[in-house]
Amino acid sequence: MEQKERKAVIKAENVCKYFPVKGGIGKASGQVKAVDGVSLELYAGETYGMVGESGCGKSTLGRTLIRLLDPTSGRILLDGTDIASISKKDMRAMRQKVQMVFQDPYTSLNPRKRVGDILMEALEIHQIGTKQERMASAMQILGKVGLRPEHFYRYPHEFSGGQRQRVGLARALILNPQIIICDEPVSALDVSIQSQIINLLQELQKEGNLSYLFIAHDMSVVKYISDRIGVMYLGHLVEEAETDELFDHTLHPYTQALLSAVPDTNPHVKKERIILEGDLPSPLNPPSGCVFHTRCPKACEKCSKKTPKMQELRPGHRVACLLYED
């Protein structure tokens, strides 16, 4: 994407999300720092891939950015409006601009409602159109995601996993949003179905100039669909760059370890696997200094004392690592 075309539709500034841990007699004994000081921008019409280990805070960040979870601190600008500080009533109006596709297509749909009612419910909540207009919109959006008119009258249990995820995508699209948070939307699907959903997401993005925050574990999927990639570790954003730049010039030791685990399609190419020692620290009691220093093969003495700041080392390529300071 050209720099001049970039317009930030979501801008997160030092966003934190902490969960209190209750001790005896209901008193808080600590905080789980699920997201800790993340700053990023999502541009109009782009796909921003978010990767990292399980428990690193990816999904919590996605939910916080659209205020399904209220942030503990920080600013979240949606088209210039700080949604972190507005009332729930005002936030309800903003929800038409941003929607979410959840990971599990089996549990994200109400099993007691027909698909048509699930889709029309979003329009009813926002008081959009008459009943006939809502039905017409639901029929139209089903066709757009590759389903047939008769699917309008079926229940979720009558669909395959891939079809359910198409219904989840239709539910997100029916309000004509600008932004969709995709929380591991293909991880529960077979590989062949994954490719169908990913190609559908790209087609819909071209048609509506949609912006995606695409959360996933699979680096090959993220590489295929993303314009830029952010890498999270223990609630922190540690590296961010355009996709090709990240894969060609990996800077952070954690990102290097992640990419070393991705199999190469060429069987004659032998990659040096970087094995991280130790377990992922608890977000309840994260390490001092750089949160990655307890597992980092390149850590030095200052890494346990000083917290690295995010800095731009190459055009559009940011990293938080003390190896590149000074």
N, C-alpha and C positions, 0 to 999 in steps of 0.2 A: 504494500500500500504506500502511496506517495504521502510524504509528510504533510503537504498542503491540504490533503483531503481529510485529514484526521480531525474528528470532532468527538470529544469525550462525552458519551451518553451516561456513563457512570464513573464517578471519581471517588475513590476511597482514600481518606487521609488519616493515617495512624489509627485505624480501626482496631478495637479490642473487644473481645467477647469472653468474659470470665463467668464460670458457673460456681456458685458457692457450694461448699461441702459442709454439711451439717454434722456437728459433733454432739456432745451430750446436751440434753434438755433443749434441743432445737437451736443451739448456738452454732454460728458458723466457725468452723475450725480451719478453714483454708479456702483457696480458690483454684479451680481448674482453669488454667490459662489456655483455652482452646484456640483462640486467635489473639495474637499479641503484637499490636503495632503494625498492621499491614497497610501499605499504601500502593494503590494501583489505579490504572485507568482502562476502561473498556471503550473502544472507539466504535463509531457508527459503521455498521456493515461488516465488522470483523468477527472472527472467532478467536477468543482468548482461551487457550488450554491451560488447565490447572492440574498439576501432577504432584505426587508425593506419596509416602507410605500411608497405610491405614492408620487413622488416629492423628494425622498431622494437622487437621483442622480445615480441610478443603470444603467439605459439605457444610460445616458450621459457618464458614466464611460466605458461601453462596447464600445460605438462609439469612445471614445477617445483612448482606447487601440489599436484600429486598424486604427486610424487616419482618420476616417470619420469626426471627429472633431479634430482640432489641439489643443494640450494641451497648457495651459497658461504657465505652468512650470512643471518641473520634467523630469524624464527619463523613457522611455518605451523600454525595451530590448526585441527584438524578435530574438531568437537564438543568443544572444550576440550583436546584432546590435541595436544601439539606434535609433529607427525609429522616435523619437520625433524631431530629428535634421537633418534628411536626406532630400534631395530634393524630389519633387513630382515625378520626373522621376524615381529616385531610389525606391521610395515607391511603384510605380506601379509594379515593378518586385517582391516586397515583398508580394504583395496582393495575389499571388498564394498560399502563405502559410497560409493565414488567411482569412476566409469568415464569412458571417453573415446570420442568419435566422431571419427575422423580425417578429414582433408580429402579424400584421394584414395580413392574406393571401389574403384579398380582394383588398388591395391597394398596396401591394408590387410587384405585377406583372403587366406588361404593358398590358392593355386590348385590344390593337390594334395588338398585335403580337401573333402568334401561339406559343404553348408551345415549340415546336422544335426550333423555331427561338430564343426564350428567352434563351434556354439552349446553343445553338450554339454561341450566341452573346458573352458570356464570353470567349469562345475559340478563337473567331475572334479577340477580343480586345487584347488578349495575343499572337496572331499569332501562334496558336497551330494547326498543322495538315492541311490537305486539306479539301475541303468542304465535300467530301465523308467520310473522317475520323471523321470529326466533327459530322456528322449525325449519324455515327455508335456509337460514344461515347455518344451522346444524347440518342439514343435508349437503350444503355446498362445501363445508369444511371437511366432511367425511370423504367426499370425492377428491378433495385436494390432497389428502393424506393416503389415498389409494384404497379406500374402503367403499363399499357399495351401499345404495340407499336402504336395502333391507337390513343392514347392520344397525340402523337407527333404532330398531325395535328389539334388539337382542340384549341379553345381560352379559356382563363381563366374563362370566365363567364359560360362555359359549365361544370365546375367542382363543386363539393361540397367543403365546407370549409376544410375538412380533406384532400381531394385530392389536393387542392391548396397549402396547407402547405407541402405536399409531393413534389410538384413541386418546392416550395421554397427551400426545403432541397436538391432536385436534383441539383438546380442551384448552391447551395453552394458547393456541392460535386464534381461537374464535373471538377473542376480545381485540384482535388486531394490535398486538403489542409491538414495541420497538425492541425489547430486550427479552431473551429467554435464558434462564439459568438451567443448564442441562446437568443434572446431578447423576453422573454415571448412567446415562440413559440406555447404554447397550451392554453393560457388564453382565446382565442376567439373561442375555440372548445368545443363541447359537451364532457361530461366525458368519454363516451365510445371511442370517437375518440382520446381524450387525451392519453388514455392508449396505443392505437395503435401507435401513434407518438412517445411516450416515449420509448416503446419497440423497435421501429425501430431505434431510436437514439442509444440505447444501443447495438443493433446488429451491426450497422455500426461502432460503436466505437471499438468493439472487432475485427472486420475485418481489420480496418485501423489504429488501435492504435491512434484514434483521441483524441484530448483534447477539452473539452467543458467548456466555461463559461456560465452557465445556470442561466439566470435572471428570477425570478418569484416572485409572491405574495403567491402562495399556498404552505404552509409549508409541507403539506403531499406529494406533488409532489417533492419538493426539497429534502425532507428526502429520498424518494424512489430512486432518480436518482443520488444524489450527493455523492462524496467521502469526500469532505470538504465543509464547508459552511462559508461564510462571511456575516456579518450583517452590513448594512449601516444605518446611521441616519444623515440627513441634510448634506450630502456630505462627511461624515466621516465614516471610517471603525471602528466600535466600538468593534467587537468581531469576532474571527475566530478560527475554530477548525474542527477536523474530525467530521463527521455527528453524530455518536453515542455519542461521547464525548460531543458535543454541547447540545444534547438533554438530556443526563444523568447528566451533571454537568454545567448547565447554570450559567454564572457568571455575565454578565452585566444586570442591571435592565431593560434596554430596551428589550433585548432578552427574559428575563423572562416574560415581559408583552406580547410580541408577541406569545410566546409558550403557555401562559395561555389562549389565545383566540382560540387555535386549539381544536376542539371538540374531545373527547375521544371515541373510538369505543366501549368501554365497558360502557353501560348505567348506571351501578351501581357505577361507579367511579365518584366522585364529585371533580371537580378541582376548586381551588381558583382562581377566575378571578381577574387579576390586571387591574384596570381601570386607564388609564393615563388621568390626568386632563389637561385642557387647549388645545389650538390648536397648530399644528405644526408651529414653528417659521418660518419667512420668510428667505430664503437664501440670500436675499438682505441685511438683517440686522440681522445676526445670533447672538445668545447670547454670552456674554463673557465667558471665562473659558470653562467649559464643555458644549457643545451645548445642551446636554440633561437635564441640571439641572433644567430648568424651568418646566419640566413635571415629573421629577424623584421623586418617593415616598421616596427615601433614600438620597436625596440631603442634604448637609450640607453647612455651610457658605463658606468654601474654594472652593466649586464646582463652584461658580460664578466668582472666581478670577483666578484659576489655570487650565490650559489646561492639561488634562491627556495624558500621553504617552502610546503607545501600548507596552505591556510587556507580556512575556510568563510566565504564572503561573503554567501550567501543560504541559507535553510534547506535543508540537504542538498546544497548546491552548493559544491564545493571546487575551488580552482584554485591552481596554483603559478606565479605571475607577479609580477614586481617592480612592474608597473604598479599593482597593487592593495595594495601594502604601504604602511605609514605612513598 
